[in-house]
Amino acid sequence: MRGLVIRDDRNPSELRRFAADAADRRAALRALAIASALEGASRSDAARVIGRERQSLRDAVVRYNAEGLDGLKDRLGRGAQEKLSAEQKAELKTWVVEGPDPERDGVSTYRLVDIAAHIETKWGVPYTLSAVSKLLRRMGLSWQKARPSHPLGNSEARAAFKKALPHNYRT
């Protein structure tokens, strides 16, 4: 490989042996490409061995030079950073669990839209509905609620109706 020197503490056969034994398939492919480059293949030919472009081979060589065989393994991403602090999440959880006052708020339960609006109003952090749902799930809350029943409904009539349904009836 012209332009980028590859460390030579391992020969191509050792790299191929590592590739054969590696549990991480992508690390094994990177090792095979580097072994091909050490044997004199051009940069594009060595990358073609693993079905990649020259740039990804160059990135693998740079990591291999810096970290050895560990540099060939995939790295886990850190993920998105949390938008709310731990204190804000605790306050939000308390607010959600307490629930709304139907006479004051005009609703009997919060919807995701209401929670997202509350977060944006209180802390100025915008959330999509799916992000609010995931946030609630991470906080140990569920969007599901009990099946509603009318306060003036007849519980005996409901029980009799359930008994009268055939067993193969699906709701």
C-alpha positions in Angstrom: 0.0 0.0 0.0 1.5 3.3 -1.1 1.3 6.3 1.2 0.2 4.6 4.4 2.6 2.3 6.2 1.1 -0.8 8.0 2.7 -1.9 11.2 4.6 -5.1 10.6 4.6 -6.8 14.0 2.3 -9.5 12.6 2.7 -11.2 9.3 -0.2 -11.9 6.8 -0.5 -15.5 7.9 -1.1 -14.4 11.5 -3.7 -11.9 10.4 -5.4 -14.7 8.4 -5.3 -17.0 11.4 -6.9 -14.2 13.5 -9.6 -13.8 10.8 -10.4 -17.5 10.9 -10.8 -17.6 14.7 -12.4 -14.2 15.2 -16.0 -14.1 16.5 -16.5 -10.6 15.0 -17.0 -11.1 11.3 -16.3 -7.6 10.4 -13.0 -7.5 12.3 -12.0 -10.7 10.5 -12.8 -9.1 7.1 -10.7 -6.1 8.0 -7.8 -8.4 9.0 -8.1 -10.2 5.7 -7.9 -6.9 3.8 -4.8 -5.8 5.7 -3.2 -9.2 5.1 -3.8 -8.8 1.4 -2.3 -5.3 1.5 0.8 -6.6 3.4 1.2 -9.3 0.7 1.5 -6.5 -1.9 -2.0 -6.1 -3.2 -3.0 -2.6 -4.2 -5.3 -0.6 -1.9 -8.3 -1.0 -4.1 -7.7 -4.7 -4.6 -7.2 -5.3 -0.9 -10.5 -3.4 -0.2 -12.3 -5.4 -2.9 -11.4 -8.6 -1.1 -13.9 -7.7 1.6 -16.3 -5.8 -0.6 -15.3 -2.3 0.7 -13.9 0.9 -0.6 -10.4 2.1 -0.2 -11.4 4.6 2.5 -12.8 2.0 4.8 -9.6 0.0 4.4 -7.5 3.1 5.2 -9.6 3.7 8.3 -9.0 0.0 9.3 -5.3 0.4 8.8 -5.1 3.6 10.9 -7.0 1.9 13.7 -4.8 -1.3 13.3 -1.6 0.8 13.5 -2.8 2.5 16.6 -4.4 -0.3 18.6 -3.3 -3.6 17.0 -5.9 -6.3 16.5 -8.3 -4.7 19.0 -8.5 -1.7 16.6 -10.2 -3.9 14.0 -13.2 -4.7 16.2 -16.4 -2.7 15.9 -17.0 0.0 18.5 -20.4 0.6 20.1 -21.8 4.0 19.7 -22.6 6.1 22.7 -26.2 6.8 21.6 -28.1 10.0 21.8 -27.5 12.2 24.8 -30.4 12.5 27.2 -32.3 15.8 26.8 -33.6 15.9 30.4 -31.5 15.7 33.6 -32.2 13.1 36.2 -33.9 15.7 38.4 -36.2 16.8 35.5 -37.1 13.2 34.8 -37.9 12.5 38.4 -40.1 15.7 38.5 -41.8 14.6 35.2 -42.5 11.1 36.6 -44.1 12.5 39.7 -46.2 14.9 37.6 -47.4 12.0 35.3 -48.1 9.6 38.2 -50.1 12.2 40.1 -52.2 12.7 37.0 -54.4 15.6 36.1 -57.3 17.0 38.1 -60.3 16.6 35.8 -62.0 19.8 37.1 -58.9 22.0 36.9 -57.3 20.5 33.7 -60.4 19.3 31.9 -58.9 15.8 31.2 -58.9 12.6 33.1 -55.6 11.3 31.9 -52.5 12.7 30.1 -51.9 11.9 26.5 -48.4 11.8 24.9 -49.3 15.2 23.3 -50.0 16.7 26.8 -46.8 15.3 28.2 -44.7 16.6 25.3 -46.3 20.0 25.6 -45.6 20.1 29.4 -42.0 19.2 28.8 -41.6 21.9 26.2 -43.4 24.5 28.3 -41.6 23.7 31.5 -38.0 23.0 30.3 -38.0 24.3 26.7 -37.1 20.8 25.3 -39.0 19.6 22.3 -39.9 15.9 22.1 -41.7 14.0 19.4 -44.5 11.7 20.5 -42.5 8.6 19.9 -39.6 10.0 21.9 -42.0 10.8 24.8 -43.2 7.2 24.7 -39.7 5.9 24.8 -38.8 8.3 27.6 -41.8 7.1 29.7 -40.9 3.5 29.1 -37.3 4.2 30.2 -38.7 5.8 33.4 -40.8 2.6 34.1 -44.1 4.1 33.1 -46.6 2.6 30.6 -48.9 4.3 28.2 -51.5 1.7 28.8 -54.4 2.5 31.1 -57.2 0.5 32.6 -60.3 -0.1 30.4 -62.7 2.7 31.1 -66.1 1.9 32.7 -69.0 4.2 33.1 -69.5 5.3 36.7 -73.3 4.7 36.4 -72.8 1.4 34.6 -74.3 -1.9 36.0 -71.4 -4.3 36.9 -73.9 -7.2 37.2 -75.2 -6.7 33.7 -71.6 -6.5 32.3 -70.8 -9.8 34.1 -73.9 -11.5 32.7 -73.1 -10.2 29.2 -69.6 -11.7 29.4 -70.9 -15.1 30.5 -73.5 -15.1 27.7 -70.8 -14.8 25.0 -69.8 -18.1 23.3 -66.2 -19.3 24.0 -65.1 -18.9 20.4 -66.2 -15.2 20.3 -63.1 -13.0 19.8 -63.1 -9.3 20.9 
